[in-house]
Amino acid sequence: MKNLPQRPVQREGEHWTRFVCISDTHSEDFVVPEGDILLHAGDLTSFGRVVELQTTMSWLCQLPHPVKIIIAGNHDFTLDMDWYESNYGGFHRKRENPLAARDLVRGDLARGANLIYLEYQSAHVAPPGHHTDNEPVAEGEEKNPPKLWKFYGSPGSPEFGGWAFNYERGTVAEELHSSIPPETEVLLTHGPPHRILDTVHNGENAGCEELVSRLRAIRPRLHVFGHIHEAHGAYIHTWNDQTDGPLDADACGARETIFVNAANQPAGRLAQEALNDGHSPNFGGYNFQPVIVDLLDTVPPEPQVPPVPSLGDDTTGTVQA
């Protein structure tokens, strides 16, 4: 297989958690670096067929990551059960079985692989072997309990073409995103926030404005999404209390949020760059590799920092980190 990711650096130690981020795999497979928690931000399939989902789940479940957390996307028709019953005729000649699709992501195969499927839901997960302290432990004493990461997963993306898990912008979007718990540390959405790694081929920004508003109020440590293939990359945003507004009560309130567009399907300028550099633009290959994020289990003390621009001011489609 060509365009393999380079060998990643080693984790700093047991008090760090390594997240490996992928998205928009569309039933393709490729080499994925090892890590503590695998995150998949949707579009598990191309056309939402059960056989496609079976292919993807077989691949994901055999990966070595101790914990795997996934969401659906707008291509995963059969997982949006109510929508599918009304709309399958526009996409499938023959009705598929949504219950079979649901069993693939929540049945014995998924549970046996410690894979968690989130659909507008939270999960609190401790990766095996990780602890909140990094101090030596005397004989007979117990370590602090493992770090419990707080996740939320939403398969939604703004209305486009009437596909699965689409929502209307404006009030509907605001109500949908208001359900994201304020304490969320790691957020998975299929669609990106507005003006954050969301630029499509014609230069427009396809991300959700209402999602940005919710992010300002909760400030997770990591936000992983996909959907806009050509905007693959990562960006670190430092929050500004003066311009980004007040936090919700009990909010995660991270000083910085790492944004990752983890889409692995080649498209747009980055795919052309791969060709120009002599590489075939393969799924998960050159310019579209999985993204590794290492987070310290315990947030260090907040240093004094100068004012920075508000979220969404000028971060369009640029890989910053």
C-alpha positions, -999 to 999 in steps of 0.1 A, spaced: 0 0 0 13 34 -10 12 67 9 15 52 44 16 76 73 50 82 88 57 65 121 42 88 147 62 100 177 58 81 210 33 93 236 48 113 265 37 88 291 7 72 308 -8 105 318 -14 113 281 -42 100 259 -36 95 222 -66 101 199 -65 89 163 -90 107 141 -105 95 109 -137 103 89 -154 99 56 -139 65 49 -168 54 28 -162 17 32 -125 20 22 -97 8 44 -61 19 50 -34 18 75 -43 36 108 -17 45 134 -21 29 168 -34 49 197 -56 48 229 -89 59 214 -100 58 177 -125 85 166 -145 82 134 -166 113 125 -190 97 101 -197 87 65 -189 51 73 -204 42 39 -209 56 4 -245 48 -1 -257 36 33 -261 -1 23 -259 -27 50 -232 -46 31 -211 -15 30 -216 -9 67 -206 -45 74 -174 -40 55 -166 -9 75 -175 -24 108 -154 -55 102 -124 -32 94 -129 -9 124 -135 -37 149 -102 -55 140 -82 -23 145 -60 -25 177 -72 6 195 -85 -3 230 -115 21 226 -133 31 194 -159 59 192 -179 65 160 -207 85 146 -227 83 114 -228 109 86 -251 120 58 -241 90 36 -251 65 62 -288 63 52 -299 32 70 -287 44 104 -311 74 102 -340 51 107 -370 75 106 -356 94 77 -348 62 58 -384 49 59 -396 81 42 -367 86 18 -351 53 8 -368 53 -26 -347 82 -37 -314 64 -30 -321 26 -30 -340 5 -56 -348 -20 -29 -354 -12 8 -325 -21 31 -330 -33 67 -322 -5 91 -324 -29 121 -296 -49 106 -275 -17 102 -283 -7 138 -271 -42 150 -238 -38 132 -229 -6 151 -244 -16 185 -245 -54 184 -221 -82 196 -194 -74 170 -192 -37 182 -194 -45 219 -167 -72 216 -144 -46 200 -151 -20 227 -167 2 199 -192 28 209 -217 43 184 -230 77 194 -261 93 179 -269 126 197 -255 109 228 -228 112 255 -203 87 267 -178 88 295 -149 66 287 -116 57 305 -89 42 282 -73 12 298 -42 19 319 -45 56 321 -45 76 353 -50 112 363 -17 114 383 19 109 371 35 106 406 50 74 419 27 54 441 40 39 474 35 2 481 1 -5 494 -14 28 481 -38 31 452 -35 53 421 -61 79 414 -90 66 392 -84 65 355 -91 96 335 -127 96 324 -130 114 290 -164 130 283 -176 126 247 -206 137 227 -214 125 192 -237 141 167 -241 127 131 -258 159 119 -248 183 91 -267 213 77 -293 207 50 -279 198 16 -297 176 -9 -320 161 17 -296 134 28 -295 115 61 -291 134 94 -295 168 77 -309 197 97 -322 231 89 -300 261 97 -312 287 122 -336 278 150 -335 240 143 -297 240 143 -296 260 175 -320 237 193 -301 206 181 -267 219 193 -280 231 226 -282 194 236 -244 191 236 -236 189 273 -215 218 285 -189 195 302 -181 177 268 -143 174 264 -142 156 231 -169 165 205 -176 145 174 -199 160 147 -201 150 111 -204 186 98 -178 213 106 -184 246 124 -186 277 102 -153 290 88 -133 263 105 -118 238 80 -151 240 60 -141 256 27 -156 238 -3 -141 237 -39 -158 270 -49 -145 289 -19 -178 289 1 -179 280 38 -203 251 43 -200 249 81 -227 256 107 -229 290 123 -251 277 152 -225 251 160 -199 279 164 -221 296 190 -224 264 210 -186 259 208 -180 293 223 -202 285 253 -187 251 261 -151 251 246 -142 214 244 -106 203 243 -110 185 210 -136 188 182 -134 162 154 -155 163 122 -153 156 85 -179 160 57 -159 186 37 -132 163 22 -112 191 6 -107 209 39 -88 181 57 -65 194 83 -62 207 119 -63 241 137 -57 251 173 -79 279 185 -71 299 217 -103 313 233 -108 350 242 -132 356 270 -138 392 259 -148 384 223 -160 348 225 -186 354 252 -195 338 285 -192 301 293 -221 279 302 -222 266 338 -202 234 342 -186 240 308 -154 222 299 -140 257 293 -107 247 277 -83 275 271 -76 260 236 -96 237 214 -80 215 187 -102 213 156 -97 184 133 -113 178 99 -103 142 97 -119 134 62 -98 107 45 -114 108 11 -92 127 -13 -107 158 -29 -100 194 -41 -67 212 -38 -51 188 -14 -57 159 -39 -42 179 -67 -12 187 -45 -8 150 -40 -7 144 -77 17 173 -82 40 158 -56 40 124 -74 15 106 -52 -18 89 -60 -45 105 -40 -56 74 -20 -80 72 9 -60 78 41 -29 86 20 -8 116 12 -25 148 24 -54 127 38 -38 107 65 -53 100 99 -47 128 124 -31 120 158 -39 142 188 -22 137 222 -40 153 251 -27 155 287 -52 138 310 -50 167 335 -53 202 321 -22 223 332 -26 257 349 -38 284 326 -10 309 317 -16 346 309 -21 351 272 -26 382 251 -60 387 233 -66 367 202 -92 368 174 -127 355 180 -135 320 167 -144 321 131 -128 354 123 -102 342 99 -94 305 101 -109 293 69 -95 261 56 -60 266 69 -40 239 86 -24 255 116 -12 225 136 
